[in-house]
Structures are given as C-alpha cells and as structure tokens.
C-alpha cells in the first residue's frame, strides 16, 4: 500500500466511515480538474462541499460530475 492508501484507511477509520471503491481516485481527479480550471485553492474547498453533498445523500458520481461540469464551464466563462 502507498502512503496515500494508508492515510485514507486510517482517516476513514478515525472518522467512522467506510471508504468506497474508487472514491480516492474520484476525489483526486476532481481536485485536479478544479485546480486547473478554476483555482488551486478551489480544489480542497470543492472536495469538502462534494463530501457534504454525498453525506446528505447525493451519489458520489452525480456530485463529482456536477462539480466537474461546473469547473469546465467556469474556465470558459471566467
């Protein structure tokens, strides 16, 4: 396992949540898109709010898809 894998497992255990299959890669991909299309500091903020949406019942794929599409439009509009 990598340091990131170890950290993710420890963090999820500490927070009392189960890591979902592919969630680590999904969050990293989203952060990359947002950092490049919007602004670097927007990446962790976006990950936080997507996590809140998922915690409130949104599907992860839906929430990350919406955020990615917004970031794509953002770079074209701003």
MODELLER restraints for C-alpha pairs under 7 A, 6 or more apart:
rsr = mdl.restraints
at = mdl.atoms
rsr.add(forms.Gaussian(group=physical.xy_distance, feature=features.Distance(at['CA:12:A'], at['CA:18:A']), mean=6.11, stdev=0.5))
rsr.add(forms.Gaussian(group=physical.xy_distance, feature=features.Distance(at['CA:12:A'], at['CA:19:A']), mean=6.29, stdev=0.5))
rsr.add(forms.Gaussian(group=physical.xy_distance, feature=features.Distance(at['CA:27:A'], at['CA:47:A']), mean=6.60, stdev=0.5))
rsr.add(forms.Gaussian(group=physical.xy_distance, feature=features.Distance(at['CA:30:A'], at['CA:64:A']), mean=6.62, stdev=0.5))
rsr.add(forms.Gaussian(group=physical.xy_distance, feature=features.Distance(at['CA:30:A'], at['CA:68:A']), mean=6.35, stdev=0.5))
rsr.add(forms.Gaussian(group=physical.xy_distance, feature=features.Distance(at['CA:31:A'], at['CA:43:A']), mean=4.56, stdev=0.5))
rsr.add(forms.Gaussian(group=physical.xy_distance, feature=features.Distance(at['CA:31:A'], at['CA:44:A']), mean=6.81, stdev=0.5))
rsr.add(forms.Gaussian(group=physical.xy_distance, feature=features.Distance(at['CA:31:A'], at['CA:47:A']), mean=6.78, stdev=0.5))
rsr.add(forms.Gaussian(group=physical.xy_distance, feature=features.Distance(at['CA:33:A'], at['CA:68:A']), mean=6.72, stdev=0.5))
rsr.add(forms.Gaussian(group=physical.xy_distance, feature=features.Distance(at['CA:34:A'], at['CA:42:A']), mean=6.45, stdev=0.5))
rsr.add(forms.Gaussian(group=physical.xy_distance, feature=features.Distance(at['CA:34:A'], at['CA:43:A']), mean=5.35, stdev=0.5))
rsr.add(forms.Gaussian(group=physical.xy_distance, feature=features.Distance(at['CA:34:A'], at['CA:68:A']), mean=6.99, stdev=0.5))
rsr.add(forms.Gaussian(group=physical.xy_distance, feature=features.Distance(at['CA:34:A'], at['CA:71:A']), mean=5.66, stdev=0.5))
rsr.add(forms.Gaussian(group=physical.xy_distance, feature=features.Distance(at['CA:35:A'], at['CA:41:A']), mean=6.98, stdev=0.5))
rsr.add(forms.Gaussian(group=physical.xy_distance, feature=features.Distance(at['CA:35:A'], at['CA:42:A']), mean=6.26, stdev=0.5))
rsr.add(forms.Gaussian(group=physical.xy_distance, feature=features.Distance(at['CA:35:A'], at['CA:43:A']), mean=5.22, stdev=0.5))
rsr.add(forms.Gaussian(group=physical.xy_distance, feature=features.Distance(at['CA:37:A'], at['CA:71:A']), mean=5.78, stdev=0.5))
rsr.add(forms.Gaussian(group=physical.xy_distance, feature=features.Distance(at['CA:37:A'], at['CA:72:A']), mean=6.31, stdev=0.5))
rsr.add(forms.Gaussian(group=physical.xy_distance, feature=features.Distance(at['CA:37:A'], at['CA:74:A']), mean=6.98, stdev=0.5))
rsr.add(forms.Gaussian(group=physical.xy_distance, feature=features.Distance(at['CA:37:A'], at['CA:75:A']), mean=5.03, stdev=0.5))
rsr.add(forms.Gaussian(group=physical.xy_distance, feature=features.Distance(at['CA:38:A'], at['CA:71:A']), mean=6.14, stdev=0.5))
rsr.add(forms.Gaussian(group=physical.xy_distance, feature=features.Distance(at['CA:38:A'], at['CA:74:A']), mean=6.54, stdev=0.5))
rsr.add(forms.Gaussian(group=physical.xy_distance, feature=features.Distance(at['CA:38:A'], at['CA:75:A']), mean=6.03, stdev=0.5))
rsr.add(forms.Gaussian(group=physical.xy_distance, feature=features.Distance(at['CA:50:A'], at['CA:63:A']), mean=5.93, stdev=0.5))
rsr.add(forms.Gaussian(group=physical.xy_distance, feature=features.Distance(at['CA:50:A'], at['CA:64:A']), mean=6.59, stdev=0.5))
rsr.add(forms.Gaussian(group=physical.xy_distance, feature=features.Distance(at['CA:53:A'], at['CA:63:A']), mean=6.85, stdev=0.5))
rsr.add(forms.Gaussian(group=physical.xy_distance, feature=features.Distance(at['CA:54:A'], at['CA:60:A']), mean=5.75, stdev=0.5))
